[in-house]
Amino acid sequence: MNLHQATVSKAFWHYTLPSVAALMVSGTYQIVDGIFVGHFVGGNGLAAISLAWPLIGVLLAVGMMVGIGAGAHASIQLGARQPNKAREYLIQALFLLMGFSVLLGVVLFFISPLFLSFQGAEGEALLFGQRYLNWMLAGTPIVLGSIALPLLVRNAGAPRLATFAMGLGAVANIALDALFLGYLGYGLEGAALATLLGELLPVVLCLGYLCSRHSQLAISWGQLAWRSQKAWDLLKTGFSSMLMYLYISFSIVLHNMLLLQHGTSLHVAAFSIAGYLMTFYYLLAEGVAGGMQPITSFYHGAEQKRKIQASYRLACLIVLSVGLCFVLAVQWSPSFFAQFFISDTDTALLETTSHALRLFMLAMFLDGFLVITATWFQSLGQARPATMITLGNMAIQVPFLLLLPQLLGINGVWLAVPVSNVVLSSLVLILVVRQWRRLGNG
């Protein structure tokens, strides 16, 4: 597609539909993961996933930082008709992924037992969580590559291939879950193995494309050269995306600790189910943001300011509309969503989860607004406001997490996120209005 000539709507859907489809498939297989764990391992298995996930979130955060940062700069250079400079950013991303794979894999493996104990994990939840982490951290290069490489391929001009690769991995993951958990009964080790094998497929496909003659930014051995300034630039641009995932990990750790302090592992299991459902919407928002980012960066490079505004407006309309519908559906019948993850005999977990979903997901649609807005600023090469949004999320949520449980008990834990989302979104709206006026006056 020639982005210089295509309408905003056509360009937006050309990039967004594959991006959303890929991440929705990803969200579906993550939910299926939770369903298999809930039915074949039980509440302690769901609690273990929640306790282990923050370390996996660190890997996803770094992969997102590299992928988004390199992708944004590559798209800006393509918009400025500089394909060689765009290719150099992709090359730096590959170097960074290799380096981070070794560093993070070793460090996180050795701190994982202490990390689980720090959250208050004990008994089966601790045992299951450690087994899960042992497998996932051994596959660190696969985890990093599975999130970063499709972003690079998408920004290299092949969004449909990125979608196909992620979709193929997701389908493989679901099939392997059925084999390892449902048929062979491998437990959480089986869930981890299914995830890694499923993620290996998009890694292989995307690497193959980036090194093939079919890519408009094809990479060859002779072009592999380290450019420290470009590596630093892409890390700065992608930093807020990393912070977004680190914020999620940090939030999960705090929730796990407070839920175990004011409740039991039953509440941690309910939180895990809420997390699966929120992840589905969060990935929708990431998909829309991912489709918006390449064209917004392109328009920024081409100095087409009206189109920058139009792409953001369309992204917000989609994400907020879907989010509001999802919130209303959960309020209407939380047990409908909870029952997919819980066996028929576990009525206590079903009741606890239904109550948690009503409170915890009350303002979920605002998460989508924050994701879209942070990515919008990133796509304009403005790392500072994008980073401020993520840091603000942490700074605002922590006081509510510490205060509300003291006043309201377990209900305070569930309400901390929606209350902090309302406060932060009000502040972020001011940043958006200021940037909007600058574009209009430019």
N, C-alpha and C positions, 0 to 999 in steps of 0.2 A: 504494500500500500504506500502511495506517495502522500506522506503527511502534509506536505506543503499545499496540496490541492484538495485533499479529502475534507469533508465537513467534520466538525467536532463530534457530532453524534455518530457518524459512521466510523470514525477513527476510534472513538471511545468503546463502542461495542465490539469492534474488531479485536481490541486488546483485552477488554474486560471479560467478555464471555468465556474465552479460553482460560483466563486467570481464575475467574470464579468457579468454572467447572472443575478445574484442577483442584482447587482448595476445598470445594464442596465434597469432591470424592475423597480427599484427604480427611475432611471432617467426618465423613460417613464411616471410613474405616477406623478412625479413632473411636467413634461411638460404638462400632461393632466390637472393637477391642474391649471396651468397657462392658458391653453386654455379655461377651464370652467370659470375661473375668468374673462378673457378678454372678453368673449362673453356674460356672464350673469351678470357681475358687471360693466365692462367697464374699461376705462383708469385709473380712480381714484382707482379702486380696485387693478390694477396692481401696481400702485404707492404705495399704502398702503402696499402691500406685500413686496416691496423693502424697505420701511421705517421700517417695523417690523422685517424683517428677521435677522438683526444683533443680536438681542437678542436670537432668536432661534439658531443662529449660535454659541452662547456661550454654549448652551446645547449640541449641536452636538460636539463641541470642547472637552468638558469634557468627553462625552461618548466615543469619539475616543481615547482620551488619556488613559482612563482606559482599553478599549478593546484592542488597539494596544499594550500597555505596558504589560498587563498581557499575551496576546497572544504570544508576542515575547519571553518572559521569559519561558512560558510553552513549546513552541516549542524547545527552546534551551535545556531545561531539558529533553525533550523526546529524542532529538538527543544524549544526554549524558546518556541515559537509566536510568533516574531518575524520574519515573512517580509520586512518592509521592511529590517531590518538585514541579513538574509541577502543581499538583492539588492545592497545597497551594497558588500558584499565582492566580488561578481562584477564590479561596475562598476570597482572599483579594480584588479582583475586585468586588465581590458581596457586600462586606461591604462598599467599597468606593462608589458604585452606590447608595446605600441606603442613605448614609450621604450626598452626593452631591445633591440628589433629594430634600431633605428637605431644605438645605441651599439655593440653587439656585432658587428653586421655590418661596420662600418667598421674597428674595432680589430683583429678577428681576421683580416680580409682582409690588412691590411698586415703583420701579424706572421707570417703563415703560412709564407713561405719560410724565415725564420730558424728557426721552430719545427721544420720538417722537417729542416733541416741540423743543428740542435742534437741531435736524436736519433741522428744518424749516417747519415741517408738519403743515398744516392748512386745514380748511374746511373738505370736505368729506374724503380726504386722511387721515387726522388725526383721524377722527371718525372711519373709517373702520379699520385703523391700530390698534387702541386701542381695538376694539372688537375682532379682530383676536388674539392679544396677550393675552387677558384675558382668552380665551379658551386654547391656547397652553401652557401657563405657569401653568395653573391649572393641565395640564397633564404632568408636568415635569418628573416624574418617568417613564412614558411610552416613552417619547422622548429619555431620556438617555438610557434606556434599549434596545430600538429598534436599536440603533446603536452599542452598546457595546456587547450585548449578542450574536448576530450572529458571531462576531469576536471571542468570547470565544469558541463557538461551533465549528467553523472552525478549530481553533488551537487544540481543543480536539479530532480532527480526524474525524469530520463529516462535510466536506465542502458541501456535497450535501443537507444535512438537513438544513444547514444555508441558502443555496440558495432557497430551497423550502419554508422555513419560510418567507423569505423576499419577495419572489414572491407572496405567498398567501396574504401577507399584502398589496402588491401593487395592486393586482387585486381587493381586497376588497375596497381599497381606491378609485380606479377609479369608481367602481360601486356605492359607497356611494357619490362620487362627482356628478354623474349623478342624484342620488336621491335628495340630499340636495340642490344642486345649480340648476340643470336643471329642476327638477320636482317641488320641494317644494319652491324654490326661497329663501333659507335662507341666501344668500350672503356670506360674508367672514366668518361668524360664522359657516356656513355649511361646508366651505372648511376646517376650523380648526377641526371641529368635525369628518369629514370624515378622515382626516389625523390621528387623535388620535385613532379612532376605528380600522383603518387599521394597525397601528403600534402595537396595543395591541396583535394582533395575533402572530407575530414573538416573542414577549416578552414571551408569555405563552408557545409556543412551545419550545423555546430555554431553558427556565428555567426548563421545564419538562424533556428535554433531559439531562441537566447537573446533574439533581438529580436522574436520572434513572439508572438501571443496564446496559443499552445499551451503556453508555458512557465508554470509556476506562479510563476516569478520573472522574468517578462518585463521586458526593459529597453527603455525608450523614450528618445528624444533629450532630453526634458525632465528625465530623472533623472540624466543624466551630470554628475556633480560630483565633484571630487577631494576625498578625505578622507584627509589625510596620516596620521592616527593609525591608521585601519583598514588603510591600505596597509602601514604599518610592522608592525602586528600580524600580518597574513597573511605578510609576508616572514619574520618571526621564526619563525612556526609551520612554514613550508615550508623553512626554512633547512637543516634536516638532510637533507631530500630532495635539495636542491641539493648538499650535501656528499657524499651518496652517489654521485651521478653524477660529481662532481669527483674523488672518491676513485678511481672506476673509470678516469677519464681519466689521473689521476696514476699509477695502477698500470700502465696500458698504456704510458705513456711510460717508466717505469723498466724494465719488461720489454723493450720495444723496444731500449733502450740496452744493457741487459745481454746480451740475446740476440745483438746485433751485436758486442758486446765478446767474448763467450765462444763465439760461433758465427758463423752467416752469415745472409743474408737467407732462406735455406731454413728456419731456425728461427723467424724472424719470421712467415713464411707459415704454419708449423705453429701458431704462437701465434694467428694470425688465425682459423684453423679452430677451435681450441679455444674462442676467444672467441665464435664464432657459436653453438656448441653450448651454452656456458654462458649465453649471452644468452637462449636458448630457455627454459631453466629459470628464469633470473632474471626473465624477463617473466611466467612462471607465478606466481612468488612475488609479483611486483608486482601481478598481477591479483587474486590472493587478498587481498593487503593492501588493494588498491583497493576490493574489495567489502566488506571488513571495516570500512574507515575511516568511511564515511558512517553506518553503523548504530551503531558504537561512539561516534562523536561525538554522535549523536542520544541514545543511552542516557546519555552523560555529561551532556548538557544536561537530560535528564529525570531524572537522579539514580537510574538503575536499575543499581546496581553489580553485581548478580549476572549481568545480561545482558552487561555489559562483560567479565566474566571468561569467560562462555560463548562469546562471539564470538571472543576471542583463542585459547581452547583449541581450538576447531574449526579455525581458520585454521592453527595450528601442526600439528595432526594431518594435515591435507591436504598441506601443503608439505613437511614432513619425510618423510612416506611416499613421495610421488612422488620426492623428491630421492634417497632411499636406493635406490629401484628404478632410477633413472637411473644412479647411480654404479655399481651392480652390473652393469648392462648394458654400460657402457663398459669396466669391468674384464674382463668376459667376452670382448668382441670389439671392441677399439678400432678395428680396421681397417674394420669394418662401417660405422661412423660417418664415418671419415675419407675413405673412397672416394667418397662423394657429392660431394666438393669437388675431387677430383683426377682428372686424365685418366689413362687406362690406362697410358700410357707413362712417367709420372713416378713410378717406383718409389721413388726416393730420398725424395721428399716424403711418400709414403705411409708409408714405414718410420719416418721422423722424426716424423711426426704421430701415428702409433699409439703410439710410445713416450711422446711428450709428453702425450697424453690420459690415459694410465694414471696418471701422476704428478700432473699439474696438476689433474685433476678428482676427486682422491681424497676430499676432504672438501667437495665442492660443496654437499651438502645443508645445511650450516651457513650458507651464504649466504642460503638461504631463511629460516632461523630469524632471522637478523639483520635482514633486510628486514621481516619480519612484526613483529618486536619494535619496531623504530624507528618504524614506521607506527602501531603501537598506542599508543606514548607520544605521538606527534603527535596522534592522534585524541582524546586526553584533554587536549589543549592544553598538554602538557608538552614544550616545545621543548628544554629542557636535557638530559634523559637521551637523547632521540632524537639530539641533536647529539653527545653524548658517544660514542654507539655508532659513529657515522661517523668522528669524529675518532680514536677508539680504533683503528678499523680501519687508518687511515693510520699512526698512531704505532706500532702493533705490527708491521704488515707491512713497513715500511721497513727496520728492523734485520735482519729475516730475509732480505730481498732483498739487502742489502749483505753479510751474513755468509755465508749458505749457498753462494752461487756461489764464494766464495773457498775453501770447504772441499770442495765437491762438483762444481765446474765447472757445466756446462750443466744437470745434474740438480738442482743447488741452485736454479737459477732456477725450474724447474718445481715444486719442492717448497715454495717460500716461501709461496705463498698457502694451501695446505691446512694447513700448520703454524700460520700466524698465525690462521686461522679457528678452529682448535681452542682456542688460547689466549684469543682475544677472546670466543668463545661461552661459555667458562667464567666469564668476568668478567660478561658481560651477564646470565647466568642469575641472578646475585646481585641485580641491579637488578629483574629480573622478580619474584623471590620477595618482595622488599621491597614492591613495588607491589601484589602479590597480597594480601599480608597487610593492607595499608592498606585495600584494597577490602573485604576480608572483615570487618574490624573497624569499617567505617564504618556 
